[in-house]
Amino acid sequence: MSGKKILVTGGTGYIGSHTVVELINAGYEPLIIDNLSNSSPKILNQIKKITGKEPEFYNFNLCDEKLTYEFLETHQDISGLIHFAAFKSVGESEREPLKYYKNNFYPLINLIESCSNRQMNLVFSSSCTVYGEPDDLPVNELAPVKKAESTYGNTKQIAEEILEEVSGVNENLKVIALRYFNPVGAHASALIGELPVGVPQNLVPFITQAAIGKRGAITVFGDDYHTPDGTCVRDYIHVVDLAKAHVAAIEHMENSQSAQRFDIYNIGTGRGYSVLEVIHAFEVASGQQLNYKIGKRRPGDIEKIYGDVTKAANELSWKAELGIEEMMSSAWEWEKYINQNPL
């Protein structure tokens, strides 16, 4: 048991809350900063129900340079930082780019500046969007980063560049950027999961909301792609596996004697599922029949992407353990839970 303190920004959010649970399970003491702009304070009690421990929680906006600096000055015992806090809607980022550049860069800069004079291991929440439409599949970490399709994707690319450059000149800072594929599912307890605001932007929450009666028919955007059934293919990963990858990254930086201060890992399952495969997998896992229709292609959608996750397996001793069945069944149990217990 480590007992080390790890700061989790955006720790009441979807991936953040699951990571807090896995940190506690691994013996760490997580502290959360979240301004609750895209999450519920009730998640803290849900974490306590799962783990028996309620993490320390601080409600403020990391865009505030003074508050961020004061917090890190008064918490000198924090040895690691997992940075989730960011806006993440592709569509909104296109409508309000400045909002995204401000919110996704100011907190990152304030955090790394505020702890620049002490040893810090930082895990950054990145995205497979940096690869764009890949030239080869599965895509590995050596694949070229392509011009981003959205402002959101661009913030991930630039943030990685900032972290690589700063860690290159600051010997106190070690960074691992985790490039996620598509996180889905919920904790097995059904006490925490994804809480989309408004109409979901992602496939699985839309499926579960449609199944429970909150939405109408699901629109499949295009069935004429060069894929086995004509629909887009993605690498879906269970959020609990993703959360465990963050713990593995922190442990790797704590234990590694490597001089390398910036590294990147793909976090996925290494295989792709089409939109129709996901819909059918949900029907099997839930016993619910879904109503869906085929629509036009959506601008900016990538035809197919799935990751080569060999590097994470070899260096972080991590691999995804939960399959599409667990992803769909846990997402459904979570949807049923919040339908009865609104958060």
Protein Blocks (a to p, Z undefined) as FASTA:
>chain_A
ZZpacddehklmmklmmmmmmmmmnopacddddehlaccfklmmmmmmmnopacdddddd
fklmklmmmmmmmmmmbcbdcdfbccfbfklmmmmmmlmmmmmmmmmmmmmmmmmmbccd
ddddddfklnmpafbdcddfkbccdddfbfklmmmmmmmmmmmmmmmmmmkbccdddddf
ddedjdfklpaccddehjafbfklmmmmmmnopaccdddehjabccfkopacdddddfkl
mmmmmmmmmmmmmmpccfbfbdcddddehpacdfklmmmmmmmmnopacddddddddehi
afbdcddfklmmmmnopacfbdfklmmmmmmmmmmmmmmmcZZ
